[in-house]
Amino acid sequence: MTPRDALIAVAGLLAPDVAQVRDLAVAAHDDPGAYLRDHADRLDDRGIDEPFELLAWIALVNALTDHGLLAEVDWKEAPDEITGQLRVLRSAPTADEIWTSLAEAELPTYEFLVLAGERLAGAGTALAVLDIESDCYPLVLLPAAGAGDLTALAAAAGFTATVLPA
C-alpha cells in the first residue's frame, strides 16, 4: 500500500461519509504547494507557511475538524472542557453516563485522556490522537473495531495515530 493509499484509507475510516475530508488530505499530499496557497489563511493559524512532511496530516486534521469529527484540545485542558468537545463530535457515542462520569474527573490532561479511552472502549468506541507534533491533542472517535486499522494505516501513510489507552 502506498502512503497516498493509506492516507485515503485513514480518511475513509474516520470520515466514511465525507468525501471532502479525503479530497483535502489527498490534495495536500499530491500538490503541497497548491494546497498551501489555497489554504494559506487556515495554515497561517498553525504557523505553516511552506510545504512540509506533515502537511497532508494537518490537512486531514483540519478537514475532520471542519466536519465535526475531530476535537483539538490543549495539553493542559480541563476534563469538563475535553468531555464537552468530544461529546458533540458526530462520531461520539450517545450514552450520557459515560460523558457525565468523565466530566467529573479531576486529572491532568493525559491521564484524563487515558481514562476517557478506557471508558469509551467499554462502549465500543476508540479514542485516538492524531499526532501533529504540537502541544495539543487532535482527538478522534471511531468504532473500536477500527482502532488497529487506524494506527497501522497512519503508519503506512507516514504519520502517527495512537489509540488510548496506549
Backbone torsions as a table, in degrees:
resi	resn	phi	psi	omega
1	MET	NA	132.1	178.6
2	THR	-77.0	158.7	174.4
3	PRO	-56.1	-37.6	178.9
4	ARG	-63.7	-46.2	178.8
5	ASP	-62.7	-38.2	178.7
6	ALA	-66.2	-39.7	176.8
7	LEU	-61.8	-42.8	177.4
8	ILE	-61.8	-41.1	179.8
9	ALA	-66.3	-38.9	176.4
10	VAL	-61.7	-47.1	179.3
11	ALA	-59.5	-40.8	179.0
12	GLY	-67.2	-34.0	178.5
13	LEU	-70.2	-40.8	-176.1
14	LEU	-87.6	-23.7	-178.9
15	ALA	-141.2	65.8	-173.8
16	PRO	-61.4	-23.7	-176.8
17	ASP	-111.0	14.4	-177.7
18	VAL	-129.2	90.8	-177.5
19	ALA	-61.3	-28.1	-178.1
20	GLN	-62.6	-32.5	177.7
21	VAL	-61.0	-49.6	177.9
22	ARG	-60.9	-46.5	-176.0
23	ASP	-60.8	-41.3	-179.8
24	LEU	-69.3	-41.5	177.8
25	ALA	-62.9	-43.4	179.7
26	VAL	-66.2	-39.3	178.2
27	ALA	-60.0	-42.5	179.0
28	ALA	-67.5	-34.5	178.2
29	HIS	-70.3	-47.3	-173.1
30	ASP	-74.4	-38.1	-177.7
31	ASP	-143.0	77.1	-176.4
32	PRO	-55.9	-38.2	-179.4
33	GLY	-63.1	-45.8	179.2
34	ALA	-66.1	-41.4	178.6
35	TYR	-61.1	-43.2	179.8
36	LEU	-61.4	-43.6	178.2
37	ARG	-64.5	-44.0	-176.4
38	ASP	-69.6	-24.0	-175.0
39	HIS	-125.4	30.2	-174.8
40	ALA	-57.6	-42.9	-178.1
41	ASP	-62.5	-46.4	-179.2
42	ARG	-65.3	-42.4	-179.2
43	LEU	-70.9	-30.1	177.3
44	ASP	-61.2	-33.7	177.2
45	ASP	-59.8	-25.5	178.6
46	ARG	-99.1	3.3	-179.4
47	GLY	76.3	23.1	-178.4
48	ILE	-102.6	119.8	179.3
49	ASP	-131.6	10.4	174.0
50	GLU	-153.5	154.2	179.6
51	PRO	-60.3	144.2	175.3
52	PHE	-153.1	172.1	-169.3
53	GLU	-62.1	-22.3	-179.5
54	LEU	-95.6	5.4	-173.0
55	LEU	-58.9	-43.4	-179.8
56	ALA	-65.2	-35.5	179.0
57	TRP	-69.0	-41.3	176.2
58	ILE	-62.7	-41.2	177.7
59	ALA	-60.4	-41.8	177.7
60	LEU	-62.7	-46.8	179.7
61	VAL	-59.6	-47.0	179.8
62	ASN	-62.1	-43.6	-179.6
63	ALA	-66.0	-41.3	177.0
64	LEU	-61.7	-41.1	177.7
65	THR	-60.6	-46.8	-178.0
66	ASP	-61.6	-24.0	-178.1
67	HIS	-106.0	18.2	174.9
68	GLY	68.5	30.2	-177.1
69	LEU	-118.3	4.9	179.7
70	LEU	-148.1	138.5	174.1
71	ALA	-117.2	125.1	179.0
72	GLU	-103.5	115.5	-177.1
73	VAL	-117.2	149.3	179.0
74	ASP	-69.4	155.9	-178.7
75	TRP	-65.3	-14.1	-179.9
76	LYS	-125.2	32.6	-178.3
77	GLU	-73.9	146.0	178.0
78	ALA	-73.2	143.8	-179.4
79	PRO	-53.7	-39.9	-179.1
80	ASP	-67.3	-32.5	176.3
81	GLU	-68.5	-43.7	179.0
82	ILE	-63.0	-45.9	179.6
83	THR	-58.3	-44.5	179.4
84	GLY	-60.3	-39.5	179.9
85	GLN	-72.4	-39.6	179.8
86	LEU	-69.4	-39.2	-175.2
87	ARG	-60.8	-30.2	-176.8
88	VAL	-91.8	-1.4	176.8
89	LEU	-64.0	144.7	179.2
90	ARG	-60.5	-24.7	-177.2
91	SER	-93.9	5.2	-176.0
92	ALA	-77.6	142.3	172.2
93	PRO	-67.5	154.6	-175.5
94	THR	-96.3	1.5	-177.7
95	ALA	-67.1	107.4	-177.2
96	ASP	-59.2	-34.8	-176.5
97	GLU	-62.6	-32.8	176.5
98	ILE	-62.5	-50.7	-175.5
99	TRP	-68.1	-39.0	179.7
100	THR	-63.7	-45.6	-179.0
101	SER	-67.3	-36.3	179.2
102	LEU	-68.7	-40.5	-177.9
103	ALA	-62.0	-24.8	-178.6
104	GLU	-88.3	-7.9	-179.6
105	ALA	-68.7	144.6	177.8
106	GLU	-124.1	87.8	-177.4
107	LEU	-138.0	156.8	170.6
108	PRO	-61.2	158.2	-170.6
109	THR	-51.7	-54.7	-175.4
110	TYR	-62.8	-43.4	178.9
111	GLU	-62.7	-36.1	176.5
112	PHE	-64.6	-42.7	-179.8
113	LEU	-63.3	-37.3	175.8
114	VAL	-62.3	-46.7	177.6
115	LEU	-60.2	-45.2	179.2
116	ALA	-60.6	-42.2	178.1
117	GLY	-60.3	-41.5	178.5
118	GLU	-64.2	-47.0	-178.1
119	ARG	-67.3	-40.7	179.1
120	LEU	-67.3	-36.9	178.2
121	ALA	-59.6	-36.4	177.3
122	GLY	-62.9	-21.5	178.2
123	ALA	-100.7	9.6	177.5
124	GLY	83.8	16.3	-178.8
125	THR	-120.4	136.0	176.1
126	ALA	-98.7	141.0	173.5
127	LEU	-105.6	125.3	-178.7
128	ALA	-132.0	151.6	176.2
129	VAL	-107.9	128.8	173.1
130	LEU	-96.6	103.3	-172.5
131	ASP	-69.9	119.7	176.7
132	ILE	-114.1	20.1	177.9
133	GLU	54.4	50.8	-178.8
134	SER	-135.1	177.3	178.5
135	ASP	-92.7	26.4	177.6
136	CYS	-123.5	170.1	176.7
137	TYR	-118.1	103.5	171.1
138	PRO	-77.2	112.0	-171.3
139	LEU	-108.5	134.1	174.8
140	VAL	-126.8	154.8	175.1
141	LEU	-118.9	139.1	179.0
142	LEU	-151.8	162.6	177.0
143	PRO	-57.0	136.1	-176.7
144	ALA	-54.8	-31.6	-179.7
145	ALA	-62.6	-22.3	-179.6
146	GLY	-95.2	1.3	-175.1
147	ALA	-61.1	-46.8	179.2
148	GLY	-63.9	-38.5	177.3
149	ASP	-62.2	-41.4	-178.8
150	LEU	-59.3	-50.4	-176.9
151	THR	-64.8	-40.6	-179.9
152	ALA	-67.5	-43.9	-180.0
153	LEU	-66.7	-40.7	177.4
154	ALA	-59.6	-45.2	178.8
155	ALA	-62.4	-41.5	178.6
156	ALA	-64.2	-29.4	177.4
157	ALA	-81.4	-11.2	179.7
158	GLY	96.3	18.2	-177.1
159	PHE	-127.9	179.1	-177.5
160	THR	-124.3	128.3	169.8
161	ALA	-127.1	133.1	-179.2
162	THR	-122.2	126.8	176.6
163	VAL	-89.7	133.3	-179.7
164	LEU	-104.1	138.8	-0.6
165	PRO	-72.1	145.1	-177.1
166	ALA	-73.1	NA	NA
